[in-house]
Amino acid sequence: MIEKLDNKLAKEEIIKNGYCILDNYLSSQDIDNIKQSLLKTLHYIKPDNETDLEKKYYQIKKYNPTLKGNWFDVITSDICILQYLYAPAIINFVKEYFNTKVVFSGRRHVNVFDDENNKLLPAHQETQQLAGDCLAIWSPLYDTNINNGGLAIYKNSHKNGYFKHSREKARSGDKRWTGGYNGVDADTIKRFERIELEVKAGSAVLFHSRILHCSYPSKKKGGLRIVITERYNPLQKIPFLKDEKAPMNIPMEGVDYNKISD
């Protein structure tokens, strides 16, 4: 796990580009620890001698899709994984970036994308958090690229504040796992150049909540993309602690994020 971070350089890159890439955020041993924990949890569903996480995932998906979904729901609470999201170097950087002494977990998650490509989100910003602004981390356990799929960002979109988001209903025949998903309109997306990032396993993208981003699909049959994520929310800009009528998480609609101030 990363022990040192050039805070000045990372802050400059995020201000300029909306994101920075942290090389070797996780060591090869860290990655193996996480994969082994995920594998052991899959083996709890159906024990055998399979040692490959990708193969075991597809085995369980075929064996019992509902239990595979239950595995997906529970792994976000795996302590083995959580420890890697709160490295002191990252938390200290977030505190320095926002000039705050207190940081909250916004929404930790383990994202799992397989060759069905049915969990790809449209272009969006990180809204519905505790604070009006936050930093998010995105760290894959497998290399991400044109073959495996990955994270795309929209160049300079973070310099334009927050855009209006709306909930779009899934289209007929759409294989998405949800009946609706949040995103910005096509005209907004067209204003910015799309960049499909290629991130090595164990590296991490640290990005500001204002930058537009989305997933891009995998082309690899039998491939698996697992990404650990978290949103670091500073104490500043939390309406819930200033307004007794405010909900804990800021609503996506009906709120002008650009007017939220401390």
N, C-alpha and C positions, 0 to 999 in steps of 0.2 A: 504494500500500500504506500502511496506517495507520502514522503516525509517532508519534502521541501517544495516550495512554490515561489516563483519570482512574482510577488504580488504586483509590483509596479508594471512589469511587462504584461501580465495577464489582464490587469485593469485597462491598460492602454489598448490592448487588442479588442476587448469587449466593447469599449467605448467606440472604437473605430469600426469594427466589423460586426458587433453584436454577439460575438462568440470568440472563444479561443479553444485550441486543442491541447490537452495536457497529455504529453507522451508518457507511457508507462505509469499511468495512474494505478493500475493493478499489476502486480508482478505475475509471472507465470505460475508461481505457487498459489497466489491469491485466486487466480482464475481456476486452477485445478480444485482448490478447496470448495469454491462455489459450485462447480460442475458436479463434484462428488456428492455434495449435499443434495442437489437437485436430482441426481441419479438415484441416490438412496431413497428419496421420497417417492420416486416413481416405482422403485422396487417394492415399496411397502404395498402398493396397489396390486402388483403381480410379480412376485419374486422369480428370478431366474439368474442365469450367469452372464447376461449381457453387460458389457462394460462401456459401450459407446452411448453417450447421452442422446445423440441424434437418433440413433436406431431405436433406443429404448422409448423415446418420446413417441415415435410413429407406431411402435408396437402397442403402446397404451392407447393411443388415439384410435387405432383399429379395434383393440380389445374392448374398450368402453369409453366412448367420447365424453360421456357425462363425468366419469371419474377423472378423465384427462382435464376437463374444465374445472373440477374441484381442486385438482393439483395446481392449476394455474391460479386459482383464487387464494390458496393457502401459502404459496411460496413467498409472497410479499412479506409475510411475517416471519420468515426464516432468519433467526438471529445470526447465522453464519453470513448471510448476505447483508443484513443491516449494518454490521460493523464496518463494512467497506464504504458506506455512504456518508459516514461522519468522521472522516479522517481529520485530525486537528488542523492540518495545513489548509484544508478546504474551508472548514468552519471559520478559521481565523481570517481567511481571505474574504469570505462573505461579510464578516463583521467590519473589516476594513473598507470594503467596497461601499457599503451602505452607511458607514460611520455609525454603527450600532453596537451595543454590548449584548444584545439578546437576539437569537435566531430561532425560528420555529420550523419544524418539519411541515411542509405544505402538502405534499402527496408523494409518498415513496411508492415505487412500483417495480415489478419485474415484468418487462414486456417480452412476450414470446411470439415470434412471427415464423410461420412455416410456409411451405410451398403453395399453400392455398391462397395466400395473400389476401386474406379476408379481414385483416385487422389494420389496414392502412388508413390513417387519418388524413383528411384534406388539410390544406394550409390553414394554420391557426396560430394564435399567440397563447401564452400561458395565462389564462384568466381563471376565475373562480377559485382564487387563492385567499389566504388570510389577509395578505398585504396587497397593495396596489401594484407594487413592483417586486420581483423576486429574481433569483438566479436559479437555473435548472442545470442538473448534471445528467449526462447521457453516456453510459459506458458499456460497450458491447463485449460479450465473451467470445465472439467469433469475428474475424475480419469482416468489415462491411465494404461493399464495392458494387460495381455494376452487375456482378453475378449473384452475390448474396443479398443485395438490397441494402438499404440503410436510411440515413437521415439527410433530407434536403433542406437547405435554407434559402431565403430570398434576400439577395444582396441589398444592403442599406435599408431594409424595411424597418429596422429598429429606430431609425432616425425620424420616423413619421408618427410617433405616438401609437396609441392603441386604435385599432380599426373596429368597426361594428361587426360583431359576430352574430350568426343566427343558427338555429338548429334546423338542419336539413333532414328530411325523412329519407330513409333508405328506399331506393327505387325497387320496383318489382323485379325479382330475380337476382337482386344484389345479394351477395353472400356475406355481407358484413355481419359481425356478431351482434350489432346493436340496431335498434329500430330508428335511431336518429343520432346525428353527430354534429359537432360544432365546427364552424369554419367561416371564412370570409368570402365575399363574392368574387366572381371571376374577373371583374373589371379591376378590382384591387390587386389581385394576383398578377395580372398582366403588366402592372407598373414596374415589376421588379424582376431582375435576372435570377433564375433558379440555378442553384449550385448543389449538385449531389456530392456530398462529402464522402470521402473514403477514409475510414477510421480503422486503425489496427486494433485487434483484440487487446483489451487491457488499457488502451488509451481512453480518454474521456473528452467529450465536448462540454464545455461550461458556457452557457449562453444566457442572455438577458431575456426576460419574459416578453419583451416587446418585439423580438425578431420573429417574423413569420417563418414557420417551418412545417414540415410534413414528412411522411415516410415515402420511400420509393421501393418498388417491388423486387422480390427475389426472382431470379430466373433459374435457380438451381433446384432440380427435382430431388426431394429428400433432404433438402437443406434446412437449417434451423438458425434463426437469429434471436439471441437472447440478450436483452439489454437491461441493466439495472439503472434506475432513474430516481431522482428526488428533486423537489423544489424547495429551495431554501428561502424562507420568508423572514425579512427583518422586522423588528418591532415597529419601525416606522410605517406609516400608511396602513394601519389596521383599523378600519372603521368600527369593528366590533368592540374595540376598547375605548372608543370616543363617543359612540352613539348607541344608546341603550336599545334603540329599535333596529339596529343593524344586525343582519344574520352573521354567523361566524365566517362563512365563505362568501366573498363578494359575488353577487349574481352576474352571470354573463350578460344578460339583457336588462335594460332599464337603468343602467349605471354608466356614466361617462368616466371611464378609467382615467382619462387625461386630467380630470379635475380633482382626483383624490389627492389630498395633501396631508401632511402631518400636522 
